[in-house]
Amino acid sequence: MLRFVFTKLAAFLATALVTCAIVFACLSTTAGTQPAGGLAGWTGRLLTGDFGSTTQGDPIGGRIAASLAVTLPLALLALVLATGIGLAAGYLGWRRRDRLGDRVLVAVAEILGAVPSFWLGMMLVLAFALALRWLPAAGFLPWQDNPVGAFASLILPALALALPTAGALAVATRDALVATADSAPIVAARARGLTEDEAMRRHGLLTAGLAIGPDIASHLAVLVAGTVIVESVFYLPGLGRLLIDAVMARDVWLVGGALVVLVVLVAAITFVIELGLAWLDPRLRRRAAA
């Protein structure tokens, strides 16, 4: 396990350093000037939380920290929703396999996987904010002022991000459960007197979850990157909107800091997911060590 952790940690650090180098090279060319100390000095200051100042003189680090208080909960909520909905829908599809309900679920899941998050977000606003008035249409209430209101502000954008990913995970879960149904643990559980549903709930879901774990990690990058567009649709003051505003203002070093944090955020969450999967499934550790 330690070898696996060190391997993944080295890959994470390499990703962060390469990202810093690429962003620095691109922005130095665009800005025509370089920060004091060049790449090494800029990277070192980033590691201490010193991102420099915006063109208006505000600390970049403070702007990014404030935006992460929105983007990080949004991304995590979307990931939880996508995983939960995908696993539940995939299980229902397996229970109704080779029947009309299964075919309908697969068709809906594939359609969801092809729907852009920004369009889905607008449809959710029309249904749940304007028509039903259950949730806010846009904007964000600060956590310290109204935690319940802040969480409510994230539900629709999180669903807009989660549903396309949930569609892909539902199909993957359904296929994994079908493949698991005749495996040795399920056959042994049924031989002990458990029904097929009981055997699958106790043993098959975990096996299927581990099987689609890499799919969850691979969809994560798309999910987090989607926050850039969704935050603009819902007017959330997150990292994605900060990045777009910085581009519009041509604040190149604010763009650089936001890009680095966005990539490192994706890499860090992926790193945590891979460690969790490896802890649950020793086969992943052996595969990485081979």
N, C-alpha and C positions, 0 to 999 in steps of 0.2 A: 504493500500500500504506500509506503514512504517513497519508493521509486516512482510510482504513478503520480503522487502528489508533486514531487520535485520536477518531473517531466512536464506536467501541466502548468506548474508555476513558472517554469522557464519559458514555456510557450506564451503565457500571459504577459510576462515581462518583455519578451521579444516583440510581441504585438504592440505594446505600449511605446517602446522605444522607436520602433519603425514608424509608427503613426506620428510621433513627435518629429522625426526626421523629415518625413514626407510633407507634413503640414508646414513645418518651418521653411523648407525649400520653396514650396509653392507661394507662401505668403511673403517671404523675403523678396521674391521676384516681383510679386504684385505691388508690394509697398515701396520697393526701391531702396529700403533701408533695413538694417538688421538691429535687433535689440543688443544691448551691451553684453559682451561675452559670447556672441554667436549662438550656435545650436547648443553647445554644452551649457552655457550660462542660462539660456532660456529654459532648457529642460530641467536644470537644477532648480530654478525658481518655481517651475510648475510643481515639482515634487514637494516643495515647502508650502504650496498653496498661493504663491505670489504669481498671479497671471498678468500683472501689469495694470495699466489703466486704459479706459475707453477714450475715445476722442473727446468726450465731454469731461474727462478727468475722474470719472467714477472708478472704483476698484473693480476690475474684471472678476476677481475671485468672489466678491460679494454678490455680483449679479448672477454668476453661475450657481453659487450655493442656493440663492433664493429660487432659481428656476428648478433646481434638482428637487426641491421640496414638493414640486408638482409632478415633474416627469417621472421620478423614481416610484412614487406610489401608483401613478397611472400605469406604468409599464408592469409593475408587479401585480396589480389588480387585473390587468388584461391577461397576463400570463396565467393567473389562477383561474380566471373565467374560461379561457381557451382550453386549459387542461381539463377542468371539471366538466364543461359542456361536451368536449370532444370524447372523453372517456364514457360519460353517461350515454351519449347518443350512439357511440360505437357499441356499447353493451346492448342497447335496445335493438340496434340493427342485427347483432348476432342472435338475439333471442327470436327475431322474426326473419331469420335468414331464409333465402329462397322463397319469400312471400312478398306480397305487395308492399307491406310496410317497410321491408328491407330495401326494396328498389326505390321507394319514395325517399327514404332517408338518404340513400347514396346519391340520388339525383339532387336533393336539396343541399347536401354537403358539398357536392362538386360545384353547384351554382354559387354557394357562399364563398368557396375558395377562389372564385374568379371575380367577385364583386370588389371594386375599389373601396378602401376604408372611408374615404372622404364622402363618397356617394351614400354609403351605408349610414354614415354619421348624420347626413342631412335627412335621410328617411327616418331615422330614430328620433330626431328632433321633431319632425312633423307629427310622428305618432305619439310619443311619450311626453313631449314638452308642450307642443302647441295644441294638439287635439285632446289628450287626456290630462295634461297639466300635472303630471306626477313628478317630473324632474325638471331642473333648470335647463334652459335651452343653451346657454353659453355663460362665460364668465367663471370666476373662481373666488370663493370666500377664503381668506387666509385661515390656516389651521388654528392659529392662536385665538382668532376671533370667534370662529364657529366650526368646530371639528365635524359636526354632523353635516352642516352645509357644505363644507369642503369635500367630504366624502361623496355627498350627493352630486356635486359638480363633476365628479370623475366617473360616475356610473355609465352615462351614455357614451362618452369618448372611449372608455375602456371596452364597452360592448362593441363599438365600431371597430376597434383594433382586434378584439378577441374572436368575433364570429367567423371571419375568413380563415383564421388559423384553426379554430375549432372544427370547421368543416373538413379541413385536411386531416386533422387528428382523429375525427370520427371514423373516416374511411380506413385510416391506418389501424385504429383500435379494432374495428369490426373484422378486418382481415387477420389481425394478430390473434383474435379470439377464435376465429374459425380454424386457424392453424394450430392453436393450442388445444382445441377440444379433444384431439386424439392423442395428446402427449401422455407420457407415463404417469405423472402426478395426477392428472385428471382421471385416467383409467383406474388407478389405484384407489382414488377417493371414491369413485363410483362403486368399486368392488367392496368398499367398506360400508356401503349402504346409503351413501349420499346421493341425492338427486343430481341431475346434470347442472341445474341452476346453482345448487348449493356448492357443488364441486368447483364450478367456475368462479363463484364469488369468493370462495376461500383460497383458491390456488391460481385460477386462470387469470383473474384481473391483475394480480401482481406480476405474473409472467408477461402478460400483454403490455402492462405499463413499462416494464423494463425494456421490452422489445421496441416500443415507440419512443423511449427516452431520447435517443439520438435525434429523432424527428422533432421533439420538443426543443432541443437545443438549437437545431438548424433553423427552425422557424423563429427563434428568439430575435435574431438579427433583423429579420423583416419586421417583426412586431415593434421593436424599439425604434427602428428607422421610421416606421409609420407614424410615430408620435410627432414627427416634424410637421406632417400635413394635418393630422387630426387636431393638434393643439391650435393650429390656425383656424380650422373650421369652428371649433368651440371657444375660440378666443381665450385659451388658457395660457397663463404666463409661465410656461415651462421652457425647457432647454430648446425644444424645436422652434418655438416662437422667438426665443432670444436669438437663435441662429439666423432665422429669416430677417428679423429686424436689423441684426448686425450687417447682413449682406446688403440690405436696402440702404443702410447708412454708410456703407463702404468702410466699416470699422474692421480692418483686416485682422488685427490681433485679438479682437473679441471673437471674430469668426474662428480664428485658430484655437483659442482656448475652448470654445464650445465644441468644436469638432473633436479635439483630443479627448475631452471628457465624455462625449457621446460614444466614441469608439471604445474607450477604456471601460465605460459602463457596460456595453454589450459583452466585451471580453470577460469582465469580472463576473457577471451573472452567468455566462456560459461556463466559466471555470467552476463556480459553485455547483451548478447543475451536474457537470461531469463528475465532480467529486462525490456528490450524493449518489449518482447512478453507480459509480465504481464501488462505493461502500455497500450498496445493496446487491450488486451483481459482480462477483469475483471474476467472471469471464471477461468483463471489460478490462480489468487490471491485467489479466494474462495476455489479452490481445494487444494492449498497449506496450507491454514489456517484450513481446515477441519480435 
